[in-house]
Amino acid sequence: MQYSQKLDEIEARFDELTRQMADPAVISDGDAYRKTAIARSELEEVVTKYREYKQVKRNYDEGRQMLEDPDPELRQMATDEVQRLEPELGRIEAELKILLLPKDPLDDKNVVLEIRAGTGGDEATLFAAEVFRMYSRYAETQKWRVEITSMSESAVGGIKEVIALVSGNKVYSRLKYESGVHRVQRVPETEQQGRVHTSAITVAVLPEADEVEIKIDPKDIRVDTFCSSGPGGQSVNTTYSAVRITHLPTGLIVSCQDEKSQIKNRAKAERVLRSRLYEIELEKQREQIGAERRSMVGSGDRSEKIRTYNFPQNRVTDHRIGLTLHQLDLVMEGRLDPLITALTTHYQAEKLGDQGQAA
């Protein structure tokens, strides 16, 4: 196998970390134990798959040896076994190649999800609300937490803009290909002639920055407080609990009025601001090294149509990979895995191809 030496080294490192976790000196040091456990967990999936590969390879090699057995019955059994194991061996090897791809350092991050109505007026705001519900439903299936930071509703009950923090396990790795223009084609309720209208919204998925990654100088921000204008009862609407933060060097403005507590609103607003500043820094790096594909978040492609939702035909099409599914009703209920998995597989295959050319 092409990567056997590298895999042997990873397995040896995994075994060493496992031994360290049983060391009383490491166990008694909380910080050391935590770091060791994290390092071990990052290798566990690769090692488990590699051990599976080695076991299947042993069985396959034994079967091939039995092909020379003088007993015809044993030879037939060996032939059946080799034919069964050969594709399985190829599958596991392909999975190992993907696991050995350089890990995106952002994959484990939480995200700031921003959805805005685009062209299409009221219909676009209604679709924005449905897409936010779609992502919220998907988050439920992943056991993620969704916290609304700010939301502006339209007169017809749609959403002009919503910003939310999504936190949980590997959120960015699953949502990072969702950024771009999402187009909807359907007959609006107000349409008398039954004509299909086309509207659009934009989705942005920003990796949340940790405090250690983006430091905000207190001198660089102006904090204003105001009364919340949204629902929430008398205490929300009559106290100065809402917070607006202006980042003076960049002119970025972030508001939060979701919580009754001014302190909580400020904390949420700072998380969003930090993520936007982080995105600006990532964009600078991408421009400098030219390594990020145009389909990635913040790469300048938010004006491009990435997906079409056609309600009359119950069809959703992702234009980046040419995938069409006739199960739009299920997608809108948050069953996004077929789309997300297909996108992930596509871009992993691209990276494998780039890696092969580089080699």
C-alpha positions as CSV (number, residue, x, y, z in Angstrom):
1,M,0.0,0.0,0.0
2,Q,1.2,3.5,-1.0
3,Y,0.9,5.1,2.5
4,S,1.8,2.0,4.7
5,Q,4.9,3.6,6.3
6,K,3.0,6.8,7.2
7,L,0.2,4.7,8.6
8,D,2.6,2.6,10.7
9,E,4.0,5.8,12.2
10,I,0.5,7.1,13.0
11,E,-0.4,3.8,14.6
12,A,2.8,3.8,16.7
13,R,2.0,7.4,17.8
14,F,-1.5,6.4,18.7
15,D,-0.3,3.5,20.8
16,E,2.2,5.8,22.6
17,L,-0.6,8.3,23.4
18,T,-2.8,5.5,24.7
19,R,0.1,4.4,27.0
20,Q,0.5,8.0,28.2
21,M,-3.1,8.3,29.1
22,A,-2.6,5.3,31.5
23,D,0.4,7.0,33.1
24,P,-0.4,8.2,36.6
25,A,1.8,11.3,36.1
26,V,-0.3,12.3,33.1
27,I,-3.6,11.4,34.8
28,S,-2.7,13.6,37.7
29,D,-2.0,16.6,35.4
30,G,-5.4,17.7,34.1
31,D,-4.0,19.9,31.3
32,A,-1.5,17.2,30.1
33,Y,-4.2,14.6,30.2
34,R,-6.6,16.7,28.2
35,K,-4.0,17.5,25.5
36,T,-3.0,13.8,25.3
37,A,-6.7,12.7,24.9
38,I,-7.3,15.3,22.2
39,A,-4.2,14.2,20.3
40,R,-5.2,10.6,20.6
41,S,-8.8,11.2,19.4
42,E,-7.5,13.0,16.3
43,L,-5.7,9.8,15.3
44,E,-8.3,7.3,16.3
45,E,-10.4,7.2,13.2
46,V,-7.3,6.7,10.9
47,V,-5.9,4.0,13.1
48,T,-9.2,2.1,13.4
49,K,-9.6,2.2,9.6
50,Y,-6.0,1.1,9.1
51,R,-6.4,-1.9,11.5
52,E,-9.5,-2.8,9.6
53,Y,-7.5,-2.6,6.3
54,K,-4.8,-4.9,7.7
55,Q,-7.2,-7.5,8.9
56,V,-9.0,-7.6,5.5
57,K,-5.6,-7.7,3.7
58,R,-4.6,-10.7,5.8
59,N,-7.8,-12.5,5.0
60,Y,-7.3,-11.6,1.3
61,D,-3.7,-12.8,1.2
62,E,-4.7,-16.1,2.8
63,G,-7.5,-16.6,0.3
64,R,-5.1,-16.0,-2.6
65,Q,-2.7,-18.6,-1.2
66,M,-5.5,-21.1,-1.0
67,L,-6.2,-20.7,-4.7
68,E,-3.3,-23.1,-5.3
69,D,-4.8,-25.8,-3.0
70,P,-5.2,-29.2,-4.7
71,D,-8.7,-29.6,-3.1
72,P,-11.2,-28.1,-5.7
73,E,-13.7,-27.4,-3.0
74,L,-11.2,-25.3,-1.0
75,R,-10.1,-23.6,-4.2
76,Q,-13.7,-22.6,-4.9
77,M,-14.1,-21.3,-1.4
78,A,-10.9,-19.3,-1.7
79,T,-12.1,-17.9,-5.1
80,D,-15.4,-16.7,-3.5
81,E,-13.5,-15.2,-0.6
82,V,-11.0,-13.3,-2.8
83,Q,-13.8,-12.0,-5.0
84,R,-15.7,-10.7,-2.0
85,L,-12.7,-9.1,-0.3
86,E,-11.1,-7.4,-3.3
87,P,-13.7,-4.6,-3.6
88,E,-13.8,-4.2,0.1
89,L,-10.0,-3.8,0.2
90,G,-10.3,-1.1,-2.5
91,R,-13.0,0.7,-0.6
92,I,-11.1,0.8,2.7
93,E,-7.9,1.9,0.9
94,A,-9.9,4.8,-0.7
95,E,-11.3,5.8,2.7
96,L,-7.8,5.8,4.2
97,K,-6.5,8.1,1.5
98,I,-9.2,10.6,2.3
99,L,-8.5,10.3,6.1
100,L,-4.8,11.1,5.3
101,L,-5.7,14.3,3.5
102,P,-4.4,17.4,5.3
103,K,-7.1,18.4,7.7
104,D,-8.8,21.8,7.3
105,P,-7.8,23.6,10.6
106,L,-11.3,25.3,10.6
107,D,-13.3,22.0,10.5
108,D,-13.9,21.8,14.2
109,K,-15.0,25.4,14.6
110,N,-18.5,26.7,15.4
111,V,-19.9,29.1,12.8
112,V,-21.7,32.3,12.4
113,L,-24.6,31.7,10.0
114,E,-25.9,34.7,8.1
115,I,-28.9,34.6,5.8
116,R,-30.2,37.6,3.8
117,A,-33.0,38.0,1.4
118,G,-31.9,39.1,-2.1
119,T,-33.8,39.7,-5.3
120,G,-37.5,38.8,-5.2
121,G,-39.1,41.1,-2.6
122,D,-41.4,39.5,-0.1
123,E,-41.0,36.1,-1.7
124,A,-37.2,36.2,-1.0
125,T,-37.9,37.0,2.6
126,L,-40.3,34.0,2.9
127,F,-37.7,31.8,1.4
128,A,-35.0,33.1,3.7
129,A,-37.2,32.1,6.6
130,E,-37.6,28.6,5.2
131,V,-33.9,28.2,4.6
132,F,-33.1,29.3,8.2
133,R,-35.7,26.8,9.4
134,M,-34.1,24.1,7.1
135,Y,-30.6,24.7,8.7
136,S,-32.2,24.8,12.2
137,R,-33.8,21.4,11.6
138,Y,-30.5,20.0,10.3
139,A,-28.8,21.4,13.4
140,E,-31.3,19.5,15.6
141,T,-30.4,16.2,13.9
142,Q,-26.7,16.9,14.5
143,K,-27.4,17.9,18.2
144,W,-26.0,21.4,17.5
145,R,-27.1,24.6,19.3
146,V,-28.5,27.5,17.3
147,E,-28.6,30.9,19.0
148,I,-30.1,33.9,17.1
149,T,-28.0,37.0,17.4
150,S,-30.2,39.3,15.4
151,M,-33.1,39.0,13.0
152,S,-35.1,41.4,10.9
153,E,-38.5,40.3,9.8
154,S,-40.5,41.4,6.8
155,A,-44.2,42.5,6.8
156,V,-45.3,39.1,5.4
157,G,-43.7,37.1,8.1
158,G,-40.5,36.4,6.3
159,I,-36.9,37.2,7.2
160,K,-34.9,40.1,5.7
161,E,-31.8,39.1,7.6
162,V,-30.9,36.6,10.3
163,I,-27.6,36.1,12.0
164,A,-27.1,33.1,14.3
165,L,-24.4,31.3,16.1
166,V,-24.3,27.5,15.5
167,S,-22.2,25.5,17.9
168,G,-21.5,21.8,18.2
169,N,-19.3,19.0,16.9
170,K,-17.6,19.8,13.5
171,V,-20.2,22.4,12.5
172,Y,-17.9,24.2,10.0
173,S,-16.8,20.9,8.4
174,R,-20.5,20.2,7.5
175,L,-21.7,23.7,6.6
176,K,-18.6,25.2,4.9
177,Y,-19.9,24.5,1.4
178,E,-23.3,26.2,2.0
179,S,-22.1,29.8,1.3
180,G,-23.4,31.5,-1.8
181,V,-26.6,32.4,-3.5
182,H,-29.5,30.0,-3.1
183,R,-32.2,30.5,-5.8
184,V,-35.9,29.5,-5.4
185,Q,-38.3,28.8,-8.2
186,R,-42.0,28.5,-7.3
187,V,-45.5,30.1,-7.7
188,P,-45.9,32.7,-4.9
189,E,-49.2,32.7,-3.0
190,T,-50.0,36.2,-4.3
191,E,-49.5,35.1,-8.0
192,Q,-52.9,35.1,-9.7
193,Q,-51.7,33.7,-13.1
194,G,-49.9,30.6,-11.7
195,R,-46.6,31.8,-13.0
196,V,-43.3,30.5,-11.5
197,H,-41.2,33.3,-10.0
198,T,-37.5,33.2,-9.3
199,S,-36.1,34.8,-6.1
200,A,-32.7,34.5,-4.4
201,I,-31.1,34.7,-1.0
202,T,-27.5,34.7,0.2
203,V,-26.0,32.4,2.8
204,A,-22.7,33.0,4.5
205,V,-21.0,30.5,6.8
206,L,-18.2,32.1,8.8
207,P,-15.9,30.1,11.1
208,E,-16.2,31.5,14.7
209,A,-12.9,32.9,15.9
210,D,-11.5,32.1,19.4
211,E,-10.5,35.0,21.6
212,V,-6.9,33.9,21.4
213,E,-7.0,34.2,17.5
214,I,-8.6,37.6,17.3
215,K,-8.0,40.2,20.0
216,I,-10.3,43.1,20.0
217,D,-8.7,46.2,21.5
218,P,-11.3,48.0,23.7
219,K,-10.1,51.3,22.2
220,D,-11.1,50.1,18.7
221,I,-14.8,49.6,19.5
222,R,-17.7,51.9,20.3
223,V,-20.5,50.2,22.2
224,D,-24.0,51.7,22.1
225,T,-27.1,50.4,24.0
226,F,-30.7,50.9,23.0
227,C,-34.1,49.5,23.6
228,S,-35.0,46.2,21.8
229,S,-37.5,46.6,19.1
230,G,-38.4,42.9,18.8
231,P,-40.8,40.7,20.7
232,G,-40.1,39.6,24.2
233,G,-42.3,41.4,26.6
234,Q,-42.2,44.6,28.6
235,S,-38.7,44.1,30.2
236,V,-37.1,43.7,26.8
237,N,-38.7,46.6,25.1
238,T,-38.3,49.2,27.9
239,T,-34.7,48.6,29.1
240,Y,-31.5,49.4,27.3
241,S,-30.6,45.7,26.8
242,A,-29.8,45.7,23.1
243,V,-26.2,46.3,22.1
244,R,-24.6,47.7,19.0
245,I,-20.8,47.4,18.6
246,T,-18.9,49.4,16.0
247,H,-15.4,48.4,15.1
248,L,-13.8,51.7,14.3
249,P,-10.8,50.5,12.2
250,T,-13.0,48.5,9.8
251,G,-16.4,50.2,10.2
252,L,-18.0,46.8,10.9
253,I,-21.2,47.1,12.9
254,V,-22.8,44.2,14.9
255,S,-26.1,44.4,16.8
256,C,-27.7,42.0,19.2
257,Q,-31.0,42.3,21.0
258,D,-32.0,38.6,21.4
259,E,-31.3,38.4,25.1
260,K,-32.9,40.4,28.0
261,S,-29.4,40.9,29.5
262,Q,-27.2,43.6,28.1
263,I,-24.2,41.6,29.2
264,K,-25.3,38.5,27.2
265,N,-26.2,40.6,24.2
266,R,-22.7,42.2,24.3
267,A,-21.0,38.8,24.5
268,K,-23.0,37.5,21.5
269,A,-22.2,40.6,19.5
270,E,-18.5,40.3,20.3
271,R,-18.5,36.7,19.1
272,V,-20.0,37.7,15.7
273,L,-17.6,40.7,15.4
274,R,-14.6,38.5,16.2
275,S,-15.8,36.0,13.5
276,R,-16.1,38.7,10.9
277,L,-12.7,40.1,11.7
278,Y,-11.3,36.5,11.5
279,E,-12.9,36.1,8.1
280,I,-11.2,39.3,6.9
281,E,-7.9,37.9,8.1
282,L,-8.5,34.6,6.4
283,E,-9.4,36.5,3.2
284,K,-6.1,38.3,3.3
285,Q,-4.2,35.0,3.7
286,R,-6.2,33.5,0.8
287,E,-5.4,36.4,-1.4
288,Q,-1.7,36.1,-0.5
289,I,-1.2,32.4,-1.1
290,G,-4.0,31.8,-3.6
291,A,-4.7,28.4,-2.1
292,E,-8.4,28.6,-1.4
293,R,-10.9,27.5,-4.1
294,R,-13.5,30.0,-5.2
295,S,-16.3,27.9,-3.7
296,M,-15.1,28.4,-0.2
297,V,-16.5,30.9,2.3
298,G,-15.3,34.4,1.9
299,S,-13.5,33.7,-1.4
300,G,-15.6,36.2,-3.3
301,D,-18.1,33.9,-4.8
302,R,-21.1,34.9,-2.8
303,S,-22.6,36.5,-5.9
304,E,-22.6,33.2,-7.7
305,K,-25.6,30.9,-7.8
306,I,-24.7,27.6,-6.1
307,R,-28.1,25.9,-5.7
308,T,-31.6,26.0,-7.1
309,Y,-34.7,24.9,-5.2
310,N,-37.5,24.2,-7.7
311,F,-40.8,23.6,-5.8
312,P,-43.1,22.7,-8.7
313,Q,-40.7,19.9,-9.6
314,N,-39.8,19.0,-6.0
315,R,-36.2,19.4,-7.2
316,V,-33.0,20.7,-5.7
317,T,-29.9,21.2,-7.9
318,D,-26.4,22.0,-6.7
319,H,-24.8,23.6,-9.7
320,R,-21.2,23.2,-8.5
321,I,-21.2,19.4,-8.7
322,G,-24.2,18.9,-11.1
323,L,-26.2,17.0,-8.5
324,T,-30.0,17.0,-8.8
325,L,-32.3,15.4,-6.2
326,H,-36.0,15.1,-6.5
327,Q,-36.7,15.3,-2.8
328,L,-36.9,19.0,-2.1
329,D,-39.6,18.4,0.5
330,L,-37.2,16.3,2.6
331,V,-34.4,18.8,2.1
332,M,-36.5,21.7,3.4
333,E,-37.2,19.6,6.5
334,G,-33.5,19.6,7.2
335,R,-32.4,16.3,5.6
336,L,-29.3,17.8,4.1
337,D,-26.9,14.9,4.4
338,P,-27.2,13.7,0.7
339,L,-26.2,17.2,-0.5
340,I,-23.5,17.8,2.2
341,T,-22.0,14.4,1.8
342,A,-21.9,14.7,-2.0
343,L,-20.2,18.1,-1.8
344,T,-17.7,16.8,0.7
345,T,-16.9,13.8,-1.4
346,H,-16.5,15.9,-4.5
347,Y,-14.0,18.3,-2.9
348,Q,-12.1,15.5,-1.2
349,A,-11.7,13.9,-4.6
350,E,-10.4,17.2,-6.0
351,K,-7.8,17.3,-3.2
352,L,-6.8,13.7,-3.8
353,G,-6.3,14.6,-7.5
354,D,-4.2,17.7,-6.6
355,Q,-2.2,15.6,-4.2
356,G,-1.5,13.0,-6.9
357,Q,-0.3,15.6,-9.3
358,A,1.9,17.1,-6.7
359,A,3.4,13.7,-6.0
